């Protein structure tokens, strides 16, 4: 759970070098807001970011590896949160 909370914090904070008010900042903030309100699951956010990484990283080649259990861990986090 602590790693997942850290993941959400990174989503909320985003890269510090990003210009304020960019689309990425909005999307991160919106995802965290929806997650906090219970309108989207951790699993859905994780799946969306994995899809984005697979698309965008072809251009910049910055991700060394994806956690193969990321979706499984996100689903477990959703179940813990629902309990």
N, C-alpha and C positions, 0 to 999 in steps of 0.2 A: 504493500500500500504506500509506503513512503516514496518509493521510486515513481509510482504513478502520480502522486501529488506533485512531485518535482517536475514530472512531465507536463502536468497541467500548468504549473507555474511558468515553465518555459514557453508554453503556448500563449499564456497571457502576456508575458513580458516581451517576447519576440527578440529579435536581434537589436542590440542597442544602436547599431549604425543605421538602422532603417529610418527614413524620414518620417516625421510624425504625420499621422493621418493617411497613410498609404492603405491600399486595399488589403494587404496582408495583415496589417495591424487591426483593421476592422474585422476581418474574418476570424482572427484569433480571439479578439474580445467577444465577438458574437458567439463563437463556439463555447467559450467559458461561461458566458451568460446563459445560454440555452442549457448547458450541462447543469449549472447551479439551479436553474429553474425546473429541472427534470424533464425538459422538452427534447433532449437528445441524450443518447447513451454514450458512455465511454467507448464502447465497442464501435459505434458509428463514427465517432470523431477519429478514433485510431484508424479505422478502415479508410476514411477520407484522407488522412495524412499519409498513409502508406501509398494510396493511389497517387497522391500528389508527388510524393518522393519518387515513385517509379517513373512518373512523367517528366518532372522537372530535373531530376538528377542526371538524366541523359545529357542535358545541356552543360551542367557544371561539374558533374562527377565529384561530389563532395561527401556523399554518404558511403562509408566503408562497408557497413553491414546493417541489415535490419534484424531486429529480434524476431526469430521465427515463432516465438510464443506471444508476440505482442497482442494479437487479437484475443487469444485465450486469457491472457492476464487482464485485458480490459473487460472482458465478459465477467471474469471472477470479481473484478472491482465493482462492476454494476450489481452483481448479486450481493456482495457485502453491503453496498450502499442501500439496497432495497430491504435488507434485513433489519 
